């Protein structure tokens, strides 16, 4: 069966419009990286880990401890994300980030969107030239409620997209 030429052209036009619209979607100013080029975007699925600690006021409160996540590209595992924060790619290259900007998640239970400057790197590979990492499209990850025992841990599932950028 053959498709009418107009239907094929319409499908191509619509697909191009959707790609164009998503590429032009602006990020909050606090995490934007003008003058930098996207090298790679990876999807993460994992957990944000919190620890119950005693604050300076003597009250117990949940304190963020670390992320633990698997990084995916086109549905395939290509790396991991963990405390530091570190992003490690399957080729051995890795970067450690430091938060330089934040923006709220889409809903109350979403962890914030972040802009992280690369503080250090190791290995040689895909992540070697990265200068900035953005965490966007977060879902979940926030922990609400009281903690009752110092030293207790709680993991909250989350997902996010990490955009790796370089200067220029």
DSSP file (Angstrom, degrees, kcal/mol; ACC not computed):
  #  RESIDUE AA STRUCTURE BP1 BP2  ACC     N-H-->O    O-->H-N    N-H-->O    O-->H-N    TCO  KAPPA ALPHA  PHI   PSI    X-CA   Y-CA   Z-CA
    1    1 A X              0   0    0      0, 0.0     2,-0.4     0, 0.0     0, 0.0   0.000 360.0 360.0 360.0 134.4    0.0    0.0    0.0
    2    2 A X        -     0   0    0      0, 0.0     2,-0.3     0, 0.0     3,-0.0  -0.817 360.0-129.0-106.7 148.0    1.4    3.4   -0.8
    3    3 A X        -     0   0    0     -2,-0.4     5,-0.0     1,-0.1     2,-0.0  -0.694  32.5-101.2 -91.3 144.3    0.7    6.6    1.1
    4    4 A X    >>  -     0   0    0     -2,-0.3     4,-1.9     1,-0.1     3,-0.5  -0.367  30.5-121.8 -60.5 142.1   -0.5    9.7   -0.7
    5    5 A X  H 3> S+     0   0    0      1,-0.2     4,-2.5     2,-0.2     5,-0.2   0.876 111.6  54.8 -54.5 -41.5    2.4   12.2   -1.2
    6    6 A X  H 3> S+     0   0    0      1,-0.2     4,-2.5     2,-0.2    -1,-0.2   0.864 105.7  52.2 -62.4 -37.1    0.6   14.9    0.8
    7    7 A X  H <> S+     0   0    0     -3,-0.5     4,-2.4     2,-0.2    -1,-0.2   0.910 110.8  47.3 -66.0 -42.1    0.1   12.6    3.8
    8    8 A X  H  X S+     0   0    0     -4,-1.9     4,-2.4     2,-0.2    -2,-0.2   0.933 113.6  47.7 -64.8 -46.0    3.9   11.8    3.9
    9    9 A X  H  X S+     0   0    0     -4,-2.5     4,-2.7     1,-0.2    -2,-0.2   0.899 111.5  50.8 -62.3 -40.5    4.8   15.5    3.5
   10   10 A X  H  X S+     0   0    0     -4,-2.5     4,-2.8     2,-0.2     5,-0.2   0.923 110.0  49.9 -62.0 -44.3    2.3   16.5    6.2
   11   11 A X  H  X S+     0   0    0     -4,-2.4     4,-2.4     2,-0.2    -2,-0.2   0.912 112.4  47.4 -61.6 -43.0    3.8   13.8    8.6
   12   12 A X  H  X S+     0   0    0     -4,-2.4     4,-2.5     2,-0.2    -2,-0.2   0.925 112.9  49.2 -64.0 -44.4    7.4   15.1    7.9
   13   13 A X  H  X S+     0   0    0     -4,-2.7     4,-2.2     2,-0.2    -2,-0.2   0.931 112.6  46.9 -60.8 -47.0    6.3   18.7    8.4
   14   14 A X  H  X S+     0   0    0     -4,-2.8     4,-2.3     2,-0.2    -1,-0.2   0.909 111.9  50.3 -63.6 -42.8    4.5   17.9   11.7
   15   15 A X  H  X S+     0   0    0     -4,-2.4     4,-2.3     1,-0.2    -1,-0.2   0.932 111.1  49.1 -61.0 -45.6    7.5   15.8   13.0
   16   16 A X  H  X S+     0   0    0     -4,-2.5     4,-2.5     1,-0.2    -1,-0.2   0.876 109.8  52.2 -61.2 -38.1    9.9   18.7   12.2
   17   17 A X  H  X S+     0   0    0     -4,-2.2     4,-2.7     2,-0.2    -1,-0.2   0.902 109.2  49.2 -65.4 -41.2    7.6   21.1   13.9
   18   18 A X  H  X S+     0   0    0     -4,-2.3     4,-2.3     2,-0.2    -2,-0.2   0.919 112.9  46.7 -65.3 -42.9    7.5   19.0   17.1
   19   19 A X  H  X S+     0   0    0     -4,-2.3     4,-2.3     1,-0.2    -2,-0.2   0.929 113.8  49.0 -63.4 -44.6   11.3   18.7   17.1
   20   20 A X  H  X S+     0   0    0     -4,-2.5     4,-1.6     1,-0.2    -2,-0.2   0.913 110.9  49.7 -61.5 -44.4   11.7   22.4   16.5
   21   21 A X  H  X S+     0   0    0     -4,-2.7     4,-0.6     1,-0.2    -1,-0.2   0.911 112.9  45.8 -63.7 -42.9    9.3   23.3   19.3
   22   22 A X  H >< S+     0   0    0     -4,-2.3     3,-0.6     1,-0.2    -1,-0.2   0.866 111.2  52.8 -70.6 -33.6   10.9   21.1   21.9
   23   23 A X  H 3< S+     0   0    0     -4,-2.3    -1,-0.2     1,-0.2    -2,-0.2   0.817 111.4  47.2 -68.4 -29.5   14.4   22.3   20.9
   24   24 A X  H 3< S+     0   0    0     -4,-1.6    -1,-0.2    -5,-0.2    -2,-0.2   0.518  78.7 123.9 -90.4  -5.7   13.3   25.9   21.4
   25   25 A X    <<  -     0   0    0     -4,-0.6     2,-0.2    -3,-0.6    -3,-0.0  -0.379  62.3-130.9 -58.0 120.1   11.6   25.3   24.7
   26   26 A X        -     0   0    0     -2,-0.2     2,-0.2     1,-0.1    -1,-0.1  -0.490  12.0-137.8 -82.7 146.0   13.4   27.8   27.0
   27   27 A X        -     0   0    0     -2,-0.2     5,-0.1     1,-0.1    -1,-0.1  -0.591  39.0 -81.6 -92.1 157.8   14.8   26.8   30.3
   28   28 A X    >>  -     0   0    0     -2,-0.2     3,-1.8     1,-0.1     4,-0.8  -0.322  42.7-118.2 -56.8 143.3   14.4   28.9   33.5
   29   29 A X  G >4 S+     0   0    0      1,-0.3     3,-0.7     2,-0.2    -1,-0.1   0.832 109.7  65.8 -54.6 -36.6   17.1   31.7   33.5
   30   30 A X  G 34 S+     0   0    0      1,-0.2    -1,-0.3    72,-0.1    85,-0.1   0.735 114.0  29.7 -61.8 -23.5   18.7   30.4   36.7
   31   31 A X  G <4 S+     0   0    0     -3,-1.8    -1,-0.2    70,-0.1    -2,-0.2   0.366  91.0 120.3-118.7   4.2   19.8   27.2   34.9
   32   32 A X    <<  -     0   0    0     -4,-0.8     2,-0.1    -3,-0.7    -6,-0.0  -0.286  47.6-156.0 -65.0 155.0   20.2   28.4   31.3
   33   33 A X    >   -     0   0    0      3,-0.1     3,-1.7    99,-0.0    -1,-0.1  -0.565  12.8-167.9-133.2  69.3   23.7   28.0   29.8
   34   34 A X  T 3  S+     0   0    0      1,-0.2     3,-0.1    -2,-0.1    -2,-0.0  -0.294  73.9  23.3 -61.1 141.4   24.0   30.6   27.1
   35   35 A X  T 3  S+     0   0    0      1,-0.3   133,-1.9   132,-0.1     2,-0.3   0.453 100.3 110.5  83.9   0.2   27.0   30.2   24.8
   36   36 A X  E <   -A  167   0A   0     -3,-1.7     2,-0.4   132,-0.2    -1,-0.3  -0.809  60.2-136.2-109.3 153.5   27.3   26.5   25.6
   37   37 A X  E     -A  166   0A   0    129,-2.9   129,-2.0    -2,-0.3     2,-0.3  -0.889  19.0-118.1-112.2 134.2   26.6   23.6   23.2
   38   38 A X  E     +A  165   0A   0     -2,-0.4   127,-0.2   127,-0.2     3,-0.1  -0.536  33.4 171.7 -69.4 127.9   24.6   20.4   24.1
   39   39 A X  E     -     0   0A   0    125,-3.3     2,-0.3     1,-0.4   126,-0.2   0.754  63.5  -7.0-101.5 -37.5   26.8   17.4   23.7
   40   40 A X  E     -A  164   0A   0    124,-1.5   124,-3.4     2,-0.0     2,-0.4  -0.982  50.0-153.4-163.3 142.0   24.6   14.7   25.2
   41   41 A X  E     -A  163   0A   0     -2,-0.3     2,-0.4   122,-0.2   122,-0.2  -0.995  18.8-174.1-124.7 126.8   21.3   14.2   27.0
   42   42 A X  E     -A  162   0A   0    120,-2.7   120,-3.3    -2,-0.4     2,-0.4  -0.933  18.9-134.6-120.2 143.2   20.9   11.1   29.3
   43   43 A X  E     -AB 161  72A   0     29,-2.3    29,-3.3    -2,-0.4     2,-0.4  -0.774  21.4-155.4 -93.6 139.5   17.8   10.0   31.1
   44   44 A X  E     -AB 160  71A   0    116,-3.4   116,-1.7    -2,-0.4     2,-0.4  -0.940  13.9-177.2-119.3 139.1   18.2    8.9   34.7
   45   45 A X  E     +AB 159  70A   0     25,-1.8    25,-2.6    -2,-0.4     2,-0.2  -0.998  41.0  85.6-129.8 128.0   16.0    6.6   36.8
   46   46 A X  E     -AB 158  69A   0    112,-2.4   112,-2.2    -2,-0.4     2,-0.3  -0.834  65.7 -65.5-179.2-142.0   16.9    6.0   40.5
   47   47 A X  E     -AB 157  68A   0     21,-2.7    21,-2.4   110,-0.3     2,-0.5  -0.988  20.5-134.7-143.6 149.4   16.4    7.4   44.0
   48   48 A X  E     -AB 156  67A   0    108,-2.6   108,-2.5    -2,-0.3     2,-0.5  -0.933  31.7-146.6 -99.3 126.4   17.2   10.4   46.1
   49   49 A X  E     -AB 155  66A   0     17,-3.2    16,-3.2    -2,-0.5    17,-1.4  -0.826  15.5-171.0-103.5 132.0   18.5    9.1   49.4
   50   50 A X  E     -AB 154  64A   0    104,-2.9   104,-2.2    -2,-0.5     2,-0.4  -0.877   8.9-151.7-120.2 151.4   17.9   11.1   52.6
   51   51 A X  E     -AB 153  63A   0     12,-2.8    12,-2.6    -2,-0.3     2,-0.6  -0.972  20.0-124.1-123.9 139.7   19.2   10.7   56.2
   52   52 A X  E     + B   0  62A   0    100,-2.9    99,-3.2    -2,-0.4     2,-0.3  -0.723  43.3 171.8 -81.5 119.7   17.5   11.6   59.4
   53   53 A X  E     - B   0  61A   0      8,-2.7     8,-2.4    -2,-0.6     2,-0.6  -0.908  37.5-112.5-131.2 157.1   19.8   14.0   61.3
   54   54 A X  E     - B   0  60A   0     -2,-0.3     6,-0.2     6,-0.2     5,-0.1  -0.790  37.4-144.9 -88.0 123.8   19.7   16.1   64.4
   55   55 A X    >   -     0   0    0      4,-3.1     3,-2.1    -2,-0.6    -1,-0.0  -0.217  31.5 -93.4 -81.7 175.4   19.9   19.8   63.5
   56   56 A X  T 3  S+     0   0    0      1,-0.3    -1,-0.1     2,-0.1    -2,-0.0   0.768 127.6  56.9 -59.2 -27.2   21.6   22.6   65.4
   57   57 A X  T 3  S-     0   0    0      2,-0.2    -1,-0.3     1,-0.0     3,-0.1   0.429 119.4-111.3 -85.4   0.9   18.2   23.3   67.0
   58   58 A X  S <  S+     0   0    0     -3,-2.1     2,-0.2     1,-0.3    -2,-0.1   0.366  77.9 126.6  87.3  -5.9   18.1   19.7   68.3
   59   59 A X        -     0   0    0     -5,-0.1    -4,-3.1     1,-0.1    -1,-0.3  -0.593  61.7-118.6 -87.5 147.7   15.2   18.8   66.1
   60   60 A X  E     +B   54   0A   0     -6,-0.2     2,-0.3    -2,-0.2    87,-0.3  -0.630  40.8 166.0 -82.3 141.3   15.3   15.8   63.7
   61   61 A X  E     -B   53   0A   0     -8,-2.4    -8,-2.7    -2,-0.3     2,-0.3  -0.993  40.5-103.3-154.1 150.5   15.0   16.5   60.0
   62   62 A X  E     -B   52   0A   0     83,-0.3     2,-0.4    -2,-0.3   -10,-0.2  -0.614  37.7-168.5 -75.1 132.8   15.5   14.7   56.7
   63   63 A X  E     -B   51   0A   0    -12,-2.6   -12,-2.8    -2,-0.3     2,-0.1  -0.986  28.0-109.0-125.1 132.8   18.8   15.8   55.0
   64   64 A X  E     +B   50   0A   0     -2,-0.4   -14,-0.3   -14,-0.2     3,-0.1  -0.378  39.0 172.6 -60.7 133.8   19.7   14.9   51.4
   65   65 A X  E     -     0   0A   0    -16,-3.2     2,-0.3     1,-0.3   -15,-0.2   0.798  50.9 -37.9-108.1 -53.8   22.5   12.4   51.4
   66   66 A X  E     -B   49   0A   0    -17,-1.4   -17,-3.2    17,-0.1    -1,-0.3  -0.984  44.8-113.0-170.6 156.4   23.0   11.3   47.8
   67   67 A X  E     -B   48   0A   0     -2,-0.3    16,-0.4   -19,-0.2     2,-0.4  -0.745  21.0-169.2 -93.8 151.3   21.5   10.3   44.4
   68   68 A X  E     +B   47   0A   0    -21,-2.4   -21,-2.7    -2,-0.3     2,-0.3  -0.918  27.2 147.3-137.2 111.8   21.7    6.8   43.1
   69   69 A X  E     -BC  46  81A   0     12,-2.4    12,-2.6    -2,-0.4     2,-0.4  -0.990  44.0-128.4-149.0 153.9   20.6    6.4   39.5
   70   70 A X  E     -BC  45  80A   0    -25,-2.6   -25,-1.8    -2,-0.3     2,-0.4  -0.845  27.7-138.0 -98.0 137.8   21.2    4.6   36.2
   71   71 A X  E     -BC  44  79A   0      8,-2.5     7,-2.9    -2,-0.4     8,-1.2  -0.843  20.8-165.7-101.3 133.1   21.8    6.7   33.1
   72   72 A X  E     -BC  43  77A   0    -29,-3.3   -29,-2.3    -2,-0.4     2,-0.4  -0.904  16.3-171.5-121.8 145.2   20.1    5.7   29.9
   73   73 A X  E >  S- C   0  76A   0      3,-2.5     3,-1.9    -2,-0.4   -31,-0.1  -0.976  84.7 -15.8-132.3 120.0   20.6    6.6   26.2
   74   74 A X  T 3  S-     0   0    0     -2,-0.4     3,-0.1     1,-0.3    -1,-0.1   0.866 129.4 -53.9  52.8  39.7   17.9    5.3   23.8
   75   75 A X  T 3  S+     0   0    0      1,-0.2     2,-0.4   -32,-0.0    -1,-0.3   0.435 115.6 113.6  80.3  -0.4   16.7    2.8   26.5
   76   76 A X  E <  S-C   73   0A   0     -3,-1.9    -3,-2.5     2,-0.0     2,-0.3  -0.857  73.8-111.7-107.4 140.3   20.2    1.3   27.0
   77   77 A X  E     +C   72   0A   0     -2,-0.4    -5,-0.2    -5,-0.2     3,-0.1  -0.526  44.3 160.2 -67.8 125.9   22.2    1.6   30.2
   78   78 A X  E     -     0   0A   0     -7,-2.9    12,-2.6    -2,-0.3     2,-0.3   0.377  57.3 -29.4-127.7  -0.7   25.2    3.8   29.6
   79   79 A X  E     -CD  71  89A   0     -8,-1.2    -8,-2.5    10,-0.2     2,-0.3  -0.990  56.7 -99.7 174.8-169.0   26.3    5.0   33.0
   80   80 A X  E     -CD  70  88A   0      8,-2.1     8,-2.9    -2,-0.3     2,-0.4  -0.971  11.7-147.3-144.7 158.4   25.5    5.9   36.6
   81   81 A X  E     +CD  69  87A   0    -12,-2.6   -12,-2.4    -2,-0.3     2,-0.2  -0.992  33.6 147.0-127.8 131.1   25.0    8.9   38.7
   82   82 A X  E >>  - D   0  86A   0      4,-1.9     4,-3.0    -2,-0.4     3,-0.6  -0.857  47.0 -31.2-153.7-175.9   26.0    8.9   42.4
   83   83 A X  T 34 S+     0   0    0    -16,-0.4    -1,-0.2    -2,-0.2   -17,-0.1  -0.014 110.2  46.4 -48.8 144.0   27.2   11.0   45.3
   84   84 A X  T 34 S-     0   0    0      1,-0.3    -1,-0.2    -3,-0.1    12,-0.1  -0.339 126.8 -88.7 147.2 -58.3   29.5   13.9   44.5
   85   85 A X  T <4 S+     0   0    0     -3,-0.6    12,-2.3    10,-0.1     2,-0.4   0.520  78.4 173.7 -74.9 138.1   27.5   14.5   42.4
   86   86 A X  E  <  -DE  82  96A   0     -4,-3.0    -4,-1.9    10,-0.2     2,-0.4  -0.875  22.8-164.9-112.4 143.2   29.2   12.2   39.9
   87   87 A X  E     -DE  81  95A   0      8,-2.2     8,-1.9    -2,-0.4     2,-0.5  -0.996  13.6-171.0-123.2 123.9   28.1   11.2   36.4
   88   88 A X  E     -DE  80  94A   0     -8,-2.9    -8,-2.1    -2,-0.4     6,-0.2  -0.968   7.8-152.5-122.1 124.5   30.1    8.3   35.0
   89   89 A X  E >   -D   79   0A   0      4,-2.9     3,-2.3    -2,-0.5   -10,-0.2  -0.595  30.6-109.7 -94.1 156.5   29.8    7.1   31.4
   90   90 A X  T 3  S+     0   0    0    -12,-2.6   -11,-0.1     1,-0.3    -1,-0.1   0.643 114.7  65.5 -61.9 -15.8   30.4    3.5   30.3
   91   91 A X  T 3  S-     0   0    0    -13,-0.2    -1,-0.3     2,-0.1    33,-0.3   0.430 120.7-104.0 -85.7   1.8   33.7    4.6   28.5
   92   92 A X  S <  S+     0   0    0     -3,-2.3     2,-0.2     1,-0.4    -2,-0.1   0.258  80.5 129.4  96.3 -11.7   35.2    5.5   31.9
   93   93 A X        +     0   0    0     31,-0.2    -4,-2.9    30,-0.1    -1,-0.4  -0.505  32.3 173.4 -76.2 147.6   34.9    9.2   31.6
   94   94 A X  E     -EF  88 122A   0     28,-2.3    28,-2.2    -6,-0.2     2,-0.3  -0.994  19.2-158.9-152.9 153.2   33.3   11.0   34.5
   95   95 A X  E     -EF  87 121A   0     -8,-1.9    -8,-2.2    -2,-0.3     2,-0.4  -0.972   9.6-147.5-133.0 151.2   32.5   14.5   35.8
   96   96 A X  E     -EF  86 120A   0     24,-2.6    23,-2.8    -2,-0.3    24,-1.3  -0.972  23.3-152.9-115.3 132.4   31.8   15.9   39.3
   97   97 A X  E     - F   0 118A   0    -12,-2.3     2,-0.4    -2,-0.4    21,-0.2  -0.667  13.0-156.1-108.6 161.4   29.4   18.9   39.5
   98   98 A X  E     - F   0 117A   0     19,-2.0    19,-2.5    -2,-0.2     2,-0.1  -0.996  33.6-110.2-133.6 127.6   28.9   21.8   41.8
   99   99 A X  E     + F   0 116A   0     -2,-0.4    17,-0.3    17,-0.2     3,-0.1  -0.336  43.5 160.4 -62.7 128.6   25.5   23.5   41.9
  100  100 A X  E     +     0   0A   0     15,-3.3     2,-0.3     1,-0.4    16,-0.2   0.410  65.9  17.6-124.2  -6.8   25.5   27.0   40.5
  101  101 A X  E     - F   0 115A   0     14,-1.4    14,-2.4   -70,-0.1    -1,-0.4  -0.962  58.8-166.8-164.1 147.5   21.8   27.5   39.8
  102  102 A X  E     - F   0 114A   0     -2,-0.3     2,-0.3    12,-0.2    12,-0.2  -0.973   4.6-178.4-137.7 153.1   18.4   26.1   40.7
  103  103 A X  E     - F   0 113A   0     10,-2.2    10,-3.0    -2,-0.3    -2,-0.0  -0.981  39.5 -94.5-144.4 147.0   14.8   26.3   39.5
  104  104 A X        -     0   0    0     -2,-0.3     7,-0.1     8,-0.2     8,-0.1  -0.233  39.1-113.2 -63.1 150.3   11.7   24.7   41.0
  105  105 A X        -     0   0    0      5,-0.6     7,-0.1     2,-0.2    -1,-0.1  -0.154  37.3 -97.0 -68.6 176.3   10.5   21.3   39.7
  106  106 A X  S    S+     0   0    0     32,-0.4     2,-0.3     5,-0.2    -1,-0.1   0.848 104.0  18.7 -70.0 -35.4    7.1   21.2   37.9
  107  107 A X  S >  S-     0   0    0      4,-0.1     3,-2.1    33,-0.1    -2,-0.2  -0.865  91.6 -95.4-132.7 168.4    5.1   20.1   40.9
  108  108 A X  T 3  S+     0   0    0      1,-0.3    -3,-0.1    -2,-0.3    -1,-0.0   0.764 120.0  51.8 -56.3 -32.2    5.7   20.1   44.7
  109  109 A X  T 3  S+     0   0    0      2,-0.1    33,-1.8    32,-0.0     2,-0.4   0.435  89.9  98.2 -89.0   2.1    7.0   16.5   44.9
  110  110 A X  B <  S-I  141   0B   0     -3,-2.1    -5,-0.6    31,-0.2    31,-0.2  -0.745  76.6-122.2 -91.4 134.4    9.6   17.1   42.1
  111  111 A X        -     0   0    0     29,-2.3    -5,-0.2    -2,-0.4    27,-0.2  -0.334  45.8 -86.0 -64.6 157.4   13.2   17.8   43.0
  112  112 A X        -     0   0    0     -7,-0.1     2,-0.3    -8,-0.1    -8,-0.2  -0.150  35.5-110.9 -65.3 158.9   14.5   21.1   41.6
  113  113 A X  E     -F  103   0A   0    -10,-3.0   -10,-2.2    -3,-0.1     2,-0.3  -0.680  44.9-159.2 -81.1 145.5   16.0   21.6   38.2
  114  114 A X  E     -FG 102 135A   0     21,-1.6    21,-2.3    -2,-0.3     2,-0.4  -0.904  26.7-152.8-132.0 155.9   19.7   22.4   38.5
  115  115 A X  E     -FG 101 134A   0    -14,-2.4   -15,-3.3    -2,-0.3   -14,-1.4  -0.999  25.0-172.5-120.7 124.9   22.7   23.9   36.7
  116  116 A X  E     -FG  99 133A   0     17,-3.1    17,-2.7    -2,-0.4     2,-0.3  -0.974  16.7-142.8-123.4 129.8   26.0   22.4   37.8
  117  117 A X  E     -FG  98 132A   0    -19,-2.5   -19,-2.0    -2,-0.4     2,-0.5  -0.676  33.6-107.8 -83.1 143.2   29.4   23.6   36.8
  118  118 A X  E     +F   97   0A   0     13,-2.4   -21,-0.3    -2,-0.3     3,-0.1  -0.624  36.7 179.6 -75.3 120.2   32.0   20.8   36.3
  119  119 A X  E     -     0   0A   0    -23,-2.8     2,-0.3    -2,-0.5   -22,-0.2   0.752  66.2  -5.9 -91.9 -30.2   34.4   21.0   39.3
  120  120 A X  E     -F   96   0A   0    -24,-1.3   -24,-2.6     2,-0.0    -1,-0.3  -0.982  59.8-161.5-158.8 163.8   36.5   18.0   38.2
  121  121 A X  E     -F   95   0A   0     -2,-0.3     2,-0.3   -26,-0.2   -26,-0.2  -0.962   3.3-168.6-145.0 159.4   36.8   15.3   35.6
  122  122 A X  E     +F   94   0A   0    -28,-2.2   -28,-2.3    -2,-0.3     5,-0.1  -0.984  47.9  22.7-148.3 159.3   38.5   12.0   35.1
  123  123 A X  S    S-     0   0    0     -2,-0.3     2,-0.4   -30,-0.2   -30,-0.1  -0.052  78.5 -89.8  76.2 176.3   39.1    9.5   32.4
  124  124 A X  S    S+     0   0    0    -33,-0.3     2,-0.3   -31,-0.1   -31,-0.2  -0.988  76.3  69.5-130.4 120.9   39.1   10.2   28.7
  125  125 A X  S >  S-     0   0    0     -2,-0.4     3,-1.4   -33,-0.1     4,-0.4  -0.961  92.0 -18.1 169.8-151.9   35.9    9.8   26.7
  126  126 A X  T 3  S+     0   0    0     -2,-0.3     3,-0.4     1,-0.3     4,-0.1   0.832 130.4  43.3 -54.6 -41.5   32.4   11.2   26.0
  127  127 A X  T >  S+     0   0    0      1,-0.2     3,-1.5     2,-0.1    -1,-0.3   0.535  86.2  97.4 -87.0  -5.0   32.2   13.3   29.2
  128  128 A X  T <  S+     0   0    0     -3,-1.4    -1,-0.2     1,-0.3    -2,-0.1   0.860  86.7  41.4 -54.0 -44.4   35.8   14.7   29.0
  129  129 A X  T 3  S+     0   0    0     -4,-0.4    38,-0.4    -3,-0.4    -1,-0.3   0.482  85.0 125.9 -85.2   0.8   34.9   18.1   27.4
  130  130 A X    <   +     0   0    0     -3,-1.5    36,-0.3     1,-0.2     3,-0.1  -0.338  26.0 168.6 -64.0 134.4   31.8   18.7   29.5
  131  131 A X        +     0   0    0     34,-2.9   -13,-2.4     1,-0.3     2,-0.3   0.591  65.0  28.6-115.8 -22.5   31.8   22.1   31.4
  132  132 A X  E     -GH 117 165A   0     33,-1.5    33,-2.9   -15,-0.2     2,-0.4  -0.996  58.1-161.5-143.2 144.2   28.1   22.2   32.6
  133  133 A X  E     -GH 116 164A   0    -17,-2.7   -17,-3.1    -2,-0.3     2,-0.4  -0.996   8.7-162.2-125.1 132.1   25.4   19.7   33.5
  134  134 A X  E     -GH 115 163A   0     29,-2.5    29,-2.8    -2,-0.4     2,-0.6  -0.945   7.1-153.7-112.0 135.2   21.7   20.6   33.7
  135  135 A X  E     +GH 114 162A   0    -21,-2.3   -21,-1.6    -2,-0.4     2,-0.2  -0.946  33.2 157.6-104.6 117.7   19.2   18.5   35.5
  136  136 A X  E     + H   0 161A   0     25,-2.9    25,-2.8    -2,-0.6   -31,-0.1  -0.789  42.6  37.3-132.3 173.5   15.8   19.0   33.9
  137  137 A X  E    S-     0   0A   0     -2,-0.2    -1,-0.2    23,-0.2     2,-0.1   0.861  74.9-176.4  52.1  42.8   12.4   17.3   33.6
  138  138 A X  E     -     0   0A   0    -27,-0.2   -32,-0.4    -3,-0.2     2,-0.4  -0.386  13.5-170.4 -72.1 148.4   12.5   16.0   37.1
  139  139 A X  E     - H   0 159A   0     20,-2.3    20,-1.7    -2,-0.1   -29,-0.1  -0.952  53.5 -28.1-141.1 118.8    9.8   13.7   38.4
  140  140 A X  E     + H   0 158A   0     -2,-0.4   -29,-2.3    18,-0.2    18,-0.2  -0.313  69.4 125.8  77.3-162.4    9.6   12.8   42.1
  141  141 A X  B     +I  110   0B   0     16,-1.4     2,-0.3     1,-0.3    15,-0.2   0.163  43.5 117.5  95.9 -17.6   12.5   12.7   44.5
  142  142 A X        -     0   0    0    -33,-1.8     2,-0.5    15,-0.1    -1,-0.3  -0.639  50.4-150.0 -87.4 143.2   11.3   15.0   47.3
  143  143 A X        -     0   0    0     -2,-0.3     2,-0.3    -3,-0.1   -81,-0.1  -0.951  16.1-178.2-113.4 125.6   10.8   13.6   50.8
  144  144 A X        +     0   0    0     -2,-0.5     2,-0.1     2,-0.1   -35,-0.0  -0.819  36.9  53.1-116.5 159.8    8.2   15.2   53.0
  145  145 A X  S    S-     0   0    0     -2,-0.3   -83,-0.3   -83,-0.0     2,-0.2  -0.248  82.1 -60.1 105.2 167.5    7.2   14.4   56.6
  146  146 A X        -     0   0    0     -2,-0.1     2,-0.4   -85,-0.1   -85,-0.1  -0.469  37.5-140.6 -85.6 154.4    9.0   14.1   59.9
  147  147 A X        -     0   0    0    -87,-0.3   -87,-0.2    -2,-0.2     3,-0.1  -0.895  10.6-169.8-112.1 150.5   11.8   11.7   60.8
  148  148 A X        +     0   0    0     -2,-0.4     2,-0.4     1,-0.2    -1,-0.1   0.476  65.6  49.6-120.6  -5.2   11.8   10.0   64.2
  149  149 A X  S >  S-     0   0    0    -96,-0.0     3,-2.0     3,-0.0   -97,-0.3  -0.922  76.9-126.5-143.9 114.4   15.2    8.3   64.5
  150  150 A X  T 3  S+     0   0    0     -2,-0.4   -97,-0.2     1,-0.3     3,-0.1  -0.295  98.6  30.2 -55.6 137.1   18.6    9.8   63.8
  151  151 A X  T 3  S+     0   0    0    -99,-3.2    -1,-0.3     1,-0.3     2,-0.1   0.317  87.1 133.0  93.9  -8.3   20.5    7.7   61.4
  152  152 A X    <   -     0   0    0     -3,-2.0  -100,-2.9  -100,-0.2    -1,-0.3  -0.454  42.8-148.6 -73.9 150.0   17.5    6.4   59.6
  153  153 A X  E     -A   51   0A   0   -102,-0.2     2,-0.3    -2,-0.1  -102,-0.2  -0.898  13.2-172.6-120.5 150.6   17.5    6.5   55.8
  154  154 A X  E     -A   50   0A   0   -104,-2.2  -104,-2.9    -2,-0.3     2,-0.4  -0.991   9.6-153.8-141.9 133.7   14.7    6.9   53.2
  155  155 A X  E     -A   49   0A   0     -2,-0.3     2,-0.5  -106,-0.2  -106,-0.2  -0.915   6.8-164.7-109.0 133.6   15.0    6.5   49.4
  156  156 A X  E     -A   48   0A   0   -108,-2.5  -108,-2.6    -2,-0.4   -13,-0.1  -0.971  23.2-122.1-120.0 119.7   12.5    8.4   47.2
  157  157 A X  E     +A   47   0A   0     -2,-0.5   -16,-1.4  -110,-0.2     2,-0.3  -0.240  40.9 164.2 -58.7 144.1   12.2    7.3   43.5
  158  158 A X  E     -AH  46 140A   0   -112,-2.2  -112,-2.4   -18,-0.2     2,-0.3  -0.978  23.6-158.6-152.1 163.9   12.9   10.0   40.9
  159  159 A X  E     +AH  45 139A   0    -20,-1.7   -20,-2.3    -2,-0.3     2,-0.3  -0.973  19.3 159.4-140.2 156.9   13.7   10.5   37.2
  160  160 A X  E     -A   44   0A   0   -116,-1.7  -116,-3.4    -2,-0.3     2,-0.5  -0.975  36.4-115.2-163.6 165.7   15.3   13.3   35.4
  161  161 A X  E     -AH  43 136A   0    -25,-2.8   -25,-2.9    -2,-0.3     2,-0.5  -0.957  24.3-153.8-110.4 134.4   17.1   14.2   32.2
  162  162 A X  E     -AH  42 135A   0   -120,-3.3  -120,-2.7    -2,-0.5     2,-0.6  -0.945   5.3-159.7-110.2 123.6   20.8   15.3   32.5
  163  163 A X  E     -AH  41 134A   0    -29,-2.8   -29,-2.5    -2,-0.5     2,-0.5  -0.908   5.0-155.1-106.1 122.4   22.0   17.6   29.7
  164  164 A X  E     -AH  40 133A   0   -124,-3.4  -125,-3.3    -2,-0.6  -124,-1.5  -0.868  18.6-178.6-102.3 124.8   25.8   17.7   29.3
  165  165 A X  E     -AH  38 132A   0    -33,-2.9   -34,-2.9    -2,-0.5   -33,-1.5  -0.796  14.9-158.3-122.8 160.5   27.2   20.9   27.7
  166  166 A X  E     -A   37   0A   0   -129,-2.0  -129,-2.9    -2,-0.3   -36,-0.1  -0.943  36.4 -88.4-133.0 158.3   30.5   22.3   26.6
  167  167 A X  E      A   36   0A   0    -38,-0.4  -131,-0.2    -2,-0.3  -132,-0.1  -0.358 360.0 360.0 -64.1 141.8   31.8   25.8   26.0
  168  168 A X              0   0    0   -133,-1.9    -1,-0.2    -2,-0.0  -132,-0.2   0.460 360.0 360.0  87.9 360.0   31.3   27.1   22.5
